[in-house]
Amino acid sequence: MGNNKEKNYIAITINDKGPFKYEKGILLEEIAKDFQKKENYLIVAAIVENQLKELKYPLNEDCEIKFVDISTTIGSRIYQRSLSFVFIRACMELFSGCKVSVEHSISKGLYCEVHYKRPIELEDTARIEKRMQEIITEDTQFEKSRIPVDEAKDIFREYGQIGKVRLLKYREKPYVNIYQCGWLKNYFYGYMVPSTGYLKDFKLQFYAPGIVLQFPRAEDGGKLPVFHEHPKLFKVFRESEKWGEILEIDYVAALNDLIITQKEAEFIRIAEGLHEKKIAELADSITENLDEKQVVLIAGPSSSGKTTFAERLMIQLKVNGVKPISISLDDYFVNRQDTPLDEKGQYDFESLYAIDLKLFNKDLERITAGEEVEIPTFNFHTGRREYNGKKIRIEPDQPIILEGIHALNDELTAAIPKNKKFKIYISALTQLNIDEHNRIPTTDSRLIRRIVRDSKYRSKNAEDTLAMWYSVRRGEEKNIFPFQEEADAMFNSALFYELSILKKYAEPLLRQVDNTSIYYSEAKRLLKFLSYFVALEKEIDIPRTSILREFIGGSAFHHAAD
C-alpha cells in the first residue's frame, strides 16, 4: 500500500530549490499558487526541463521547473498575447462587424486599429477598456483545442480574418491549435495565461487613428510603462504600412504567394529601390544644409544595418559632389583599465564613458574649425590608444560622419552646437505581420539577423548569440531608445522579404541548440516563427549594396561584417 501511495507522487525541483513532493498529474498552475507571493511578479508560465509550458500543463514525472513571470521577456509576451485576445473580443462585441488589427509596437505598447464603419474616437477607448475589465473580472478560461486546418479556415473566414485563412494554406501539419475565450475563437503564435483573471494590469491610450494597448513590460521590471508619444517613429511605421498596401504585401501569406509563384524579383527591386531613394533623399538634405549641419550622427539598435547604411549614405553624398569623412568612435575608447564597470564588475564597453569624451570633443571641435588634427587609433590587442601619424583636416563643405550607439546623445558631442548636427536614427522596423493579430516584433527580426551574421563573421553559434541578447537589449533600452525621437531623420532598414532569405541560414543554426540548453525554448520559439515563411532560395536579385548583404554575405562593402 505504501509503495502504491509513493508511486502517486513525483519530486519536483522548483527554481533550484527542493525537491518538493506533489501528486502525479498536478497542473503547473496549482504549484504556481504555492509559490506566488503578493509582492512578487505574476507567474504566467514555466520552463519544464528547458521547455516552455503553459500553466495548464500537467506534470506526471520527476522534473526540474523554473517559473516564468511578467518581469521576463517570455512572460511579458504571454501576458501581451492574452491581453490582445481580450482587447479583440471587447472590440468585436462593442462594434459589431469591426475588424481589429494588431499593427506594431509604439511607446512600449501595442498599436492597434479598429476598422469600423466610422473612425474610433477617444470615448470609444474608455468603452473598450470598461468591457475588457468586465471580461477580466469574469475570469473566463482560455481553452485550447486542436482542430483540423480546414475547420480553422472556416472559423476565420466567418470572422473576416482573411490573413489567417491565407496563412493556414501554408500550414504543414493537418491540424492547428486554437484558443477560445467565451464565444471567440482565435489563433495566436504562442502560449496564453490560463484565464482572463490574470490580466488585471493594463491600460488603453487613444492614439489616433488607433489605440495603444499598454501592458507590463520586462524592461520596466514587469510594471506598466509611462506613455510617451513618438510622432517621428509612428510616422515611419505609417509610411511602411502604406508601402505594404501599395505592394499588396500586408501579411506573410502574401509574401509566400509571391515566392511560390516566382514573382518576387520585381518586388525585391522595388524594396531595394525604396531604400536607395530614401538614402539619396537624406544625402540631398545634408548637402542642402552643409553650411549649418556639418556633423552627421548615425545611431540605431543592434543589427539595424548601420555599417552598410553609412557606406551608402557616403556614396550618395559623393554623387552630390560632397566629400564626407568618417571618424571611428572606437578609436576614442579610454585605455582598457579605465573602462567603466557594470553591476557585475565586468568592463562595460557600451557605456558612454567607455569613450574619452574630453579628448574626443577637443579633437572634434578643432577638426570642425578647420585645423589639422592627429587622431588616435585604438589597439584592441594592447587595450590602449596609439598615435600613428593619422591626421585629419577638412574643408568647410566636408561633413563628418559619426556612427555609434551613443550618436544621438548630445553628451557625446557636447562641444558641437545642436544646430550643427544632423542626427539619423536607423532601425529595422518590420513592414509586415504574420496575420491580423500576430505581429512580427522588430526585436525578433534583428535577433535573427544577428544570429546569421554572428555565425558567418564572428564564429559564434546561435546559443552564443541568444546568451548575450539580453545584455544587448538592455544596452539599447538605456543608450539608444531614449534618444530616438531627437533624430532629425529616421531610416527603416527592414526589407519585407528578408525573413524568407534569412530562414535558410537561421534554421540550421537554431536547430543546433539542443534540449539541454537553457536557450532551447527560445530557439524553438524562433524556429516556429520562421516556419510561417516559405524560404526564398534565390539570392541573385539581391544587390551587393543591400543592407541584407551585411548579414548573409556578398556585400560590396569591406566593413559589412563589423
N, C-alpha and C positions, 0 to 999 in steps of 0.2 A: 504493500500500500504506500509506504513511504517513498519508494523508488518511483512509483507512478506519479506521486504528487510532485516530486522533483522534476520529472520529465515535463510537467506543465509550466515550468519556469525557465526563463532564459537570463543570462548575465549580460548586462549592457554597460559598457564604459561610456560615460556622458561628459563631454567637454573635458576629456583627460582625467576624469575622476571616476571612482567606482572600483570594481563593477557593482552595479545595482541589480537586484533581482526583480523581474517583472513577469507577469503571467504571459505565456506564449499567445501571440495574436493581438497584443495590445497595440493600439494606434499611437503613432508619434504624438498626436495632439494631446492624448491623455498624459503622456510623460512630460510634454512641454508644460502642462499646467502645474506640475510639481516643481518645475524649475523657473517658471515665470514669476518674477518678483515685480511688485508695482513700480519700483524705482528703476527697473531695467527696461531696455528697449523691447518692443513687442517681437516675440518669436513667430516667424511665419513659415518656416520650413526646416529641414535638417539635412546634413550630409551624412549618409549612412555608408560606411566603408568606401568613402571618396565619391559616392554617387548622390546627386541631389534628389531628395524625395519630398513629396507633399506631406503635410501633417496628417492626412488621412491614410497614409501608408502603414500597413500592419507589420509588426516585427515577429518573426517566427523562429529565429535562431540567435545565438550569441553574436554580438556585433559591437562595433565602436561607432558612436554618433557624435556629431557636433551640431548644435542648434544654430540656425541662421536667423538673425533678427534684422530689423529695418535700418540699423546703422551700417549694414554691409551693402555692397553693390547688388549682390544677388537678392537680398531681402527687399531692398528698395524697389527693384524691378518687379518682384512678385506683388508687392503692395500696389504699385503703379498700375500693373496689368489688371488686377482685380478691381481697383477703383475705376479704371476706364470702362469696365463692363457695367458697373453701376451707373456711371455717367451716361453711357449709351442707352441703357434701359430707361433711365429717367427722361431723357430727351425724347425717346420714341413714344413714351406714354403721354408726355405733355404736348408734343407737336406731331399729331397723327400724320403718318406718311413721310416724315422727315428722313433724311439720310445723314448720318454722323460720320465725319472723317477725322481720324487722329493724324495730324499733319507732321509736326516736328517739335523739338524742344525749344523753349524760349524762357529766359529768366528762371531757370531751374524748374520749369514746369512743362506740361504738355499743351501745345497749342492745338485746339480742336475747332472744327467748324460744324455748325448745324445747318444743313441745307434744307430750307423750308420755303413755303410759298411767299414768305416775307422775311426781311432781314431780322436776325435775332438782336434784341436790344438789352440794355442794362437791367431792366425789370425782369426780363426772361431769365437772366443769370440767377437772380435770387429765387425764382420759382424752381429752377433746376436743382439748386443747392438744397432747398427745402425738401424736394422729392427724394433726393439722394439720402438725406438724413433720415427720412422715413423708412426707406429700404434698408438702411444700415441698422436702424432700431429694430426692425422686424427680424434681423439676424437670419436671413434666408441663406440656405445652403447653396454652395456652388457644386452642383452634381455633375460628375464626369461620366461620360459614356462613350463607348466605341461603336461607331456606326459605319455602314458601307459608304464609300465615296459618293456614289450616285444619290443616295439618300441625303447626304450633306449638301450636295449641289442643289437639290430640290428645295431644301430649307432656305439656303442663302439666296436662291433665285426668287423665292417668295418675299424675302426681306428687301430685294432690290440690290443686294450686295454682289454685283457682277464681278468685282475684282477677286472676291473669294471663289466664285464659281469658276472663273478662268484659271485661277491658280491651281485648283484641285485637278484640273486637266493634266497637270504635270506630276501629280502625286504618284509615286512608285508603288506604295502599298495600297491594297484594296480597301483599306479602312482608314478612318480618321477619328481622333479623339476630340469630342466637343464638350463644352460646358453648358449647363443650364442654370439660370438664376431666376426663379419664378417662372414666368411664361417664356422668357427669352433664351434662345439657344445661340451660341456663338463659338467661333474658333479663334483661339489665341495661341501665339507662338510662345509656349512656356507655361509654367505652373501657376496655380491660384491659391489664395488663402482658403481655409475650409468654409467660411461663411461671411456674409456681409458685415456681421458684428465686429469683425476685426478692423474695419476701415473707418474708425471714428475720427481720425485726424486728417483733414483735408480742407481745401478752400478753393473757391472758384473766383477768377478775376476776369471781368469783362475786358476784352482787348479786340476792339472792332477790326474786322467783321466777325471775329470768333471769340472763343473763351479759353483762358489758360487754366488748366487743371493742376493745382498745386498739391503736393504730397510730401511725406518725409523723405529726405534725401540722405544718401550715405555720406556725401561730402559735408553735410551740415549736422553730422552726428545723429542722424535719424530724427531730425526735427524739421518742421515746416520752414522753408526759407523765406526771407523777406522778398517781396516782389519789387523788381526794378524794371522799368521799361528799357527795351533795347531796340530803338527805332531803326538804327543802321543795320543791325543783324537781321531784324524782321524784314526789312526791305530786300535784303539779299535772298532770303528764303522765298519771298513772294515772287521775286524775279525768276528764281529757279523753277518754281511751280508753273509759272506762265510758259516757260520754255518747254517744260514737260507736256503741257497742254498742246503747244504748237507742234511738237514732235509726235504727239499722241502716245507718249510713254508716261503713264501715270503710276502703274504698278508693275511688279516683277513679271507678271504673266505677259504683259505687252512686250517686254524685252525678250522673254523666252520665245514668243511668237516670231520676233524678228530673226532670232538666231536659227530657229528650226526651219524657217522659210528662206534662210540665207540672204536676208535683206539688210543685214546690219552695217554693211560697209559705208553706205551713204550717211547713215546716222552717226557713225563714228567720226566721219569727216566733218559733219555739222557740229558735233560736240567739241572737237578739237579746234574747229574754225571759230567757235564762240570764245574759247579760251584765248586764242590768238588776238581776236578783236578786242577783248577786254584788256589784255596786256598792252596792246597798241594804244588804246584809249588812255590808260594810266600813263604811258610814256608821253603821250601828247600833252596831258595835263601837267606833268612835271616839266616838260620842255617849255610850255607857255608861261610857267611861273618860276623859271630858273632864277630870276632876279631876287625873288623872295624865299623860295624853298630850295636851299642848297643841300640839305642833308635828308636823304631818303631812308626811312627806317622801316624794316620789314620784320613782322613777328607773327607767330601762329603756333598752335599746339603741335605735338609730335606727329610726324608722318603726314604733314599737310602738303609737302612738296615745295618747301621754301627754297631749297637749293636750286631746283630747276626753274622755279618762278623767277628768282633773282637773275639767273643767267638769261632767261628770255626777255626780261624787262631791260636788261643792259643791251641786248641786241636791238630791241625796238628803239631805245634811246639813241643808239648809234645810227639807226636808219634815219632818225631825225637830225643827224649831224651833231649829236651831243656825245662827248667822250667821258662817260662816267668812270669813277674809280671805286673799288670796294676795299674796305678795311675789315679784317677779321677780328672780331671781339675776343676770340680765343687767345690772340697774341697779347692781350692785356690781362690775362689771368694773373692773380697775385702768385708769388712763389708758393709752391705746394704746401710748405709748412705753415704758411699764413692763411690757408683756405679755411673759411668758417666751418664749424662742425654742426651736424644736425643733432636731433634729440637722442640719437643712438651713439653719438660720439664719432661718427664717420664723416669724412670730408663731404661737404655739401657743394658740389661743383655747379649746381643750378642756382645757388644763392646769388643775388645781385652783387653781394660783397665778395664774391669769388673773383670779381673783376677789380682791378686797381682804378677806381673811379677818378681819383685825383689826377693820376698820370694820364689816363685816357682823355679826360676833359681838357687838361692842359694842352695835350697834343692836338686834339680836335679843334680847339679854339685857335691855335696857331695855324693849323692847316687851312681852316676856312678864312683866315686873314690873309692867305696867300704866301705864308712863309714856307721855306723848305724845312721839313721835319724828318729826322731819323726815327723810324718806328721800330718797336721790338718784334722779335719772333719768339714764341713760346716753345721751349724744348720739352716735349712731353716725356722724353726719356729721363732727363735730369730733374724735371719739375721746376725749371727756372726760366725766367725771361733772359733773352740774349739780344745783343745788338750786333748785327752782321752787315751794317752799311746800307740797309734798305731805307731809301729816302723817298719822301712824297712832297711834291709841290703841285698845286692845282691852279688852273686859271679861273677867273670869276664865273665862267659859264660851264664849269665842270661840277656835276653833282657827285656827292659821296654816298655810296650805297652801304648801309649797315644792316646786317641780318642777324637776328638772335632772339632768344626767348624774352629778353627784357627790353627789346627795342621800343615798345610803346610806353614804357615807364619813363617819365621825364627826368627822374633822378639819374638815369644812365647818362643822359646828355644834358646835364644841368647847365653847362657853360654855353649852350646854344639856345637863343631865344625861341620860344614856341612858334613864332611866326616864320621862323627859318626852317622848320621841319615839315616834311611830308610823310605822314605815317600810313602804312598799309598793313591791314590785318588779313591774313590768309588762313583759311581752314577748309577742310573737305566737308562741306555742308550737303549732306545726302540729298539727291534730287528725286529719288523715287522711293516708294514704300512697298512693303510686301503685299498689303491689300488695304482696304478701307480703315481697318482698326489696328493693324500691326505695322508699326513704323520701323525703319532701319536706323538705329541710333548712329549718329556721326562717330561716336566713340568706337563702335564695332568696326566701321569701315576703316578707320585709322589703325585700329589694332591689327586687322588682317593685313593691311599694307605693311605694317611694321614687322609682323611675323615673317612675311615673304622676304622683305629686304634684309632683316637680321640674318636669315638663313643664307641668303645669296652673297652678302657682302661682309658679314661680321662673324661667320662661323658659329652662330647661335641657333639652338633648336627652339621649337615652339614653346617648350616648357621654360626655357631661359627668358624668353620674351614675356610670357604670362607672369613669371615670377617678379619681373621688375615693373610691370604695367601699372600697378597700384601706386608705386612711387612716382612714376611719370605723371599719372593723372593728378596726384596730389600737388606736384610742382606746377602743373598747368592751372589748377584752381587758385594757387597762390600767386603765381608770377605772370600769367597771361590773360586769363578770362576777365579779371577785374579792370583791365585796361582796354578791352576790345572796342568799346564804344567811343574811345578817344581817337580812333583811327580816322584819317581823312578819307580813306577809301577801303573797301573790302573786296577781296577776291575769293570766289568759291572755286576751290581746286578739285572738287568732286567731278567725276565723269560717270554719266549714267550707266555706262557699260562695264565699268571697271571690275565689279564683283564677279561678273561672268568670266573675266580673264583671270582674276586672282584666285578663283575657285580651284583651278587645276594645280596651282602652286601651293596653296594653303592646305588643301585637304590631306595630302600625304604627310605633311609636317604635323598637323593636328592629330592624325591617327597614330603617330609615334608616341603620343602622351598616353602611357598605359594606366590601367585602373589602380595602380599602387600610388599614383601621384596625387597630391592634394589639388592639382590643377586639372585633374581628369574631368570633373563635372563641367568646368569652363570650356575645355577643349571639345567636349561632347556638345555643349550648347552652340558653339560656333560652327561645328560640323552640321548640326541640324539647320542652323541659319543658312549656311551655304547650300544645303540640299534643295532650297527653293529655286535656285538658279540653274539654268541649263548652261553648261560650260561652253565657252567660246574658245575653240582650239586655235583658230587662225589669228595671227598677230601681224600679218602683212599690211593691214590697213592702219596700224598704229604708228604714227610718225615718230622718228627718233628723238624729236624735241618734246614729245608728250611728257607730261608730269608722271604718267603711269610708268614710263621707262625708268624713272628713278627707283622703282621698286622691283620691276621684273627683269631689268637689264636691257641692254641695247641702246642706251641713251647716247646722244651726240655730245653730251657734256661730261667732261672727265671727272668732275667732282660730284656726280649724281649719287654716289654711294656714301657721301659724308653724312 
